[in-house]
Amino acid sequence: MGRSFRADINMYDQLKSRLASLLTRPRALKPQTERQLTQHLSEHSTSLPAFLLCASQVLEEYELDILFGPVFTPTLDERAELADLLFHWRPTDEQLQNLVDELGREIPHATVLLPDGALAKLSLHEVMIERFVRLLRLNYGPDAAVAAALRDAIPVDLWKIGIALLCERGISADHQKWFAAFVNHAVARRAMSRGLLQSIAEFVAAQPNLKRDAMLASAEALMRATEGTASHAAAGHNYWSADVAQHHHYRGQGRIDKELLQQRQAELEHVTALVEDLKTFEG
C-alpha cells in the first residue's frame, strides 16, 4: 500500500515537472491569434508585448480561450513526450485538477514567439492551463497490457506516438485493443511509419463497429474516396465555371499543387495498406 502510494506520487511529480516544461517552452503565436489581437491593441492603445503581459487581467475568460486556445492546444509530439508515464499509470480526474491549480500558482508566465521572431511574456491564466491539460487526455490512456502489446510491435519513438493516438477522442478501450492487435499484424507485413500509424488510428476512431466485415467495408469506401481526392489533386487547379475561369483569364488553370499532391498520394498509400492488411486480419 505504502509503495503504491509513493509510486503514484512519483509519477504525479514527474508529470507535473514535464507539464511545467511544456508550458514554459516558447510557443508560436498563431496567425489567427495575431489578427484577433489587432482590435484589442487598438482599444488599449498599447504594443503587443505589453498587452500580452497583462492579457489575463484585462480579458474575460471566454476571450482568453478564443484568443489563445490555438496556442495552448498540445501537438501530437508534445502529447507523445508524456506517453511513457502512461505505461503503468493514469492520473485521476482529481489529480489533473490539482495539476491545473498547482501549475497556475507556480507558473505566472508563458513565453510566446512573435511573428518577427522576438520572444514575449504572456500572463498565464488557469483557462490556458486547463485547456492544455484537458486536451492531453491523459486519463484516457490504454491499459498496461495494450501498451505493452504496442511496445512489442514498433520502435519506441513510434510507440510514444501510438500511445498519444490511443488517447484520442473516439477511441474506447475496445478500439485501443483492436489498434494494438492490428498494428502487430501490420508490422509482420510491412514497415510501419508515423503516417501509417496515424492513418490507422484516425480510421479506427471513426468506426462504431469493430467487426471485421464492417471494418473492411468502411476501409474500402475510404480508399475509393481517397483515390478520388488524389486524382483531383493530380489533375491540377480547375475553375468551377467557365465564366469564372474567363474572368480570371484562366490564370492557374491546370496548375498542380505539388505539396497537396504529395499529401494526397501519401494518404492513398496509407489507406491502401490498411485495406490490404485488413483482408488478412482475424482480430
C-alpha positions in Angstrom: 0.0 0.0 0.0 2.8 2.4 1.0 4.9 1.5 -2.0 1.9 2.0 -4.4 1.2 5.4 -2.8 4.8 6.5 -3.2 4.9 5.3 -6.8 1.7 7.3 -7.5 3.2 10.5 -6.0 6.4 9.9 -8.0 4.5 9.7 -11.3 2.4 12.7 -10.4 5.6 14.7 -9.7 7.2 13.6 -13.0 4.0 14.6 -14.9 3.9 18.0 -13.2 7.5 18.7 -14.0 7.1 17.8 -17.6 3.9 19.8 -18.0 5.7 22.8 -16.5 8.5 22.4 -19.0 6.0 22.2 -21.9 4.0 25.2 -20.7 7.1 27.4 -20.4 8.6 26.3 -23.7 8.3 29.2 -26.3 5.0 28.8 -28.2 4.4 30.4 -31.5 1.7 33.0 -31.7 -0.8 31.7 -34.3 -1.7 34.0 -37.2 -5.4 33.9 -36.3 -4.5 35.0 -32.8 -2.4 37.9 -34.1 -5.3 39.0 -36.3 -7.8 38.8 -33.4 -5.5 40.8 -31.1 -5.3 43.8 -33.5 -8.7 45.2 -32.2 -7.6 44.7 -28.6 -4.3 46.5 -29.2 -6.2 49.4 -30.8 -8.7 49.6 -27.9 -6.0 49.6 -25.2 -3.5 51.8 -27.2 -0.6 49.5 -26.4 2.0 47.3 -28.0 1.7 43.6 -28.5 4.3 42.6 -25.9 2.8 44.9 -23.3 -0.7 43.6 -23.9 0.3 40.0 -23.7 1.9 40.7 -20.3 -1.4 41.8 -18.9 -3.9 39.9 -21.1 -5.1 37.7 -18.3 -6.1 40.7 -16.2 -7.9 42.7 -18.9 -9.7 39.9 -20.9 -12.6 37.8 -19.9 -12.1 34.0 -19.6 -14.0 33.3 -22.8 -11.9 35.8 -24.7 -8.7 34.2 -23.4 -10.0 30.8 -24.6 -10.9 32.2 -28.0 -7.7 34.1 -28.5 -5.1 31.8 -27.0 -6.8 28.4 -27.4 -4.8 27.6 -30.6 -1.6 28.5 -28.7 -2.4 26.1 -25.9 -3.6 23.2 -28.0 -0.9 20.4 -27.5 0.6 18.9 -30.6 0.9 15.2 -31.2 4.6 15.4 -30.5 4.0 17.2 -27.2 1.5 14.5 -26.2 4.0 11.8 -27.1 6.5 13.4 -24.7 4.3 12.2 -21.9 3.5 8.8 -23.2 6.0 6.8 -21.2 4.3 8.0 -18.0 1.1 6.3 -19.1 2.6 2.8 -19.4 1.6 1.6 -15.9 -0.2 4.6 -14.6 -3.0 7.0 -15.4 -3.8 10.3 -13.5 -7.2 10.6 -11.9 -9.6 13.5 -12.6 -8.7 14.8 -9.2 -5.0 14.7 -9.9 -5.5 16.5 -13.2 -7.4 19.3 -11.5 -4.7 19.5 -8.8 -2.1 19.9 -11.6 -4.1 22.8 -13.1 -4.3 24.5 -9.8 -0.7 24.0 -8.8 0.8 25.0 -12.2 -1.4 28.1 -12.2 0.1 29.2 -8.9 3.7 28.3 -9.8 4.0 29.4 -13.4 3.0 33.1 -13.8 4.0 33.5 -17.4 4.3 31.6 -20.7 6.7 32.6 -23.5 5.3 33.3 -26.9 7.2 33.6 -30.2 6.1 36.7 -32.0 5.8 36.9 -35.8 9.0 39.0 -36.0 11.0 36.3 -34.1 11.0 38.1 -30.8 10.0 36.5 -27.5 7.4 38.0 -25.2 5.9 37.0 -21.9 2.2 36.1 -21.8 0.5 36.2 -18.4 -0.7 32.6 -17.8 -4.3 32.1 -16.8 -5.9 29.0 -15.4 -8.1 28.8 -18.6 -5.0 28.3 -20.7 -3.5 25.6 -18.4 -6.9 23.8 -18.1 -7.3 23.7 -21.8 -3.8 22.3 -22.4 -4.1 19.6 -19.7 -7.6 18.6 -20.8 -6.7 18.2 -24.5 -3.8 15.9 -23.5 -6.5 13.4 -22.5 -4.0 11.7 -20.1 -6.7 9.9 -18.2 -7.8 8.0 -21.4 -4.5 6.1 -22.0 -4.6 2.4 -22.7 -4.2 -0.2 -20.0 -0.8 -1.8 -19.4 -1.4 -4.9 -21.5 -2.4 -2.9 -24.6 0.5 -0.5 -24.1 2.9 -3.5 -23.8 1.5 -5.2 -26.9 2.0 -2.0 -28.9 5.5 -1.5 -27.5 6.5 -5.0 -28.6 5.5 -4.2 -32.2 7.1 -0.9 -33.0 10.2 1.2 -32.2 10.0 3.4 -29.0 9.6 6.7 -30.9 6.6 5.3 -32.8 5.3 3.7 -29.6 5.1 7.1 -27.9 3.2 8.5 -30.9 0.9 5.4 -30.8 0.1 5.9 -27.1 -0.7 9.5 -27.7 -3.0 8.5 -30.6 -4.8 6.0 -28.3 -5.8 8.9 -26.0 -7.7 10.5 -28.9 -11.4 11.2 -28.7 -13.5 8.3 -30.2 -11.0 5.6 -29.2 -12.5 3.4 -26.5 -10.8 0.6 -24.6 -12.1 -1.8 -27.3 -10.7 0.4 -30.0 -7.4 0.5 -28.2 -7.2 -3.3 -28.1 -8.1 -3.5 -31.8 -5.5 -0.9 -32.7 -2.7 -2.7 -30.9 -3.6 -6.1 -32.4 -3.9 -4.7 -35.9 -0.5 -2.9 -35.6 1.1 -6.1 -34.6 -0.5 -7.8 -37.6 0.5 -5.0 -40.0 4.2 -4.9 -38.9 4.6 -8.5 -39.9 3.7 -7.5 -43.5 5.3 -4.0 -43.9 7.4 -1.3 -42.3 5.4 0.9 -40.0 5.7 4.7 -40.4 4.3 7.6 -38.4 1.9 8.4 -41.2 0.5 4.9 -41.5 0.2 4.7 -37.7 -1.8 8.0 -37.7 -4.0 6.8 -40.6 -4.8 3.6 -38.7 -5.7 5.5 -35.6 -7.9 8.0 -37.4 -9.7 5.2 -39.2 -10.4 3.1 -36.1 -11.5 6.2 -34.1 -14.3 6.7 -36.7 -15.6 3.1 -36.6 -18.6 2.3 -34.4 -18.5 -1.3 -35.4 -15.2 -3.2 -34.9 -16.3 -6.4 -36.6 -14.0 -7.4 -39.5 -16.6 -7.2 -42.3 -17.8 -3.8 -41.3 -14.3 -2.5 -40.8 -13.2 -3.8 -44.3 -16.3 -2.3 -46.0 -15.6 1.0 -44.3 -11.9 0.9 -45.3 -12.7 0.1 -48.9 -15.1 3.0 -49.1 -12.5 5.3 -47.6 -10.0 4.0 -50.2 -12.3 4.9 -53.1 -12.8 8.4 -51.6 -9.1 8.8 -51.2 -8.5 7.7 -54.8 -10.8 10.5 -55.9 -9.1 13.2 -53.9 -5.7 12.0 -55.1 -6.9 12.1 -58.8 -8.4 15.6 -58.2 -5.0 16.8 -56.9 -3.2 15.2 -59.8 -5.4 17.0 -62.3 -4.4 20.4 -61.1 -6.4 23.5 -60.4 -9.7 23.9 -62.2 -12.2 26.7 -62.1 -15.7 25.7 -61.0 -17.3 27.5 -64.0 -16.2 28.7 -67.4 -17.3 32.3 -66.6 -15.1 32.4 -63.5 -12.2 31.0 -65.4 -12.6 33.6 -68.2 -12.9 36.4 -65.7 -9.5 35.3 -64.2 -8.1 34.8 -67.7 -7.6 31.1 -66.9 -4.8 32.1 -64.5 -3.5 29.0 -62.7 -5.7 26.6 -64.8 -4.2 23.1 -64.6 -1.5 24.2 -62.1 -0.6 21.3 -59.8 0.0 21.9 -56.1 2.9 19.6 -55.6 2.7 19.7 -51.9 -1.0 18.8 -51.9 -0.5 16.1 -54.4 2.2 14.5 -52.3 0.0 14.6 -49.3 -3.0 13.0 -51.1 -0.7 10.3 -52.6 0.7 9.5 -49.1 -2.9 9.3 -47.8 -3.8 6.9 -50.6 -0.8 4.8 -49.9 -1.7 4.5 -46.2 -5.3 3.7 -46.8 -4.4 1.1 -49.5 -2.1 -0.6 -47.0 -4.8 -0.5 -44.4 -7.3 -2.3 -46.7 -4.7 -4.9 -47.7 -3.8 -5.7 -44.1 -7.5 -5.8 -43.0 -8.1 -8.5 -45.6 -5.8 -10.9 -43.7 -6.5 -9.7 -40.2 -8.5 -12.0 -38.0 -8.7 -9.9 -34.8 
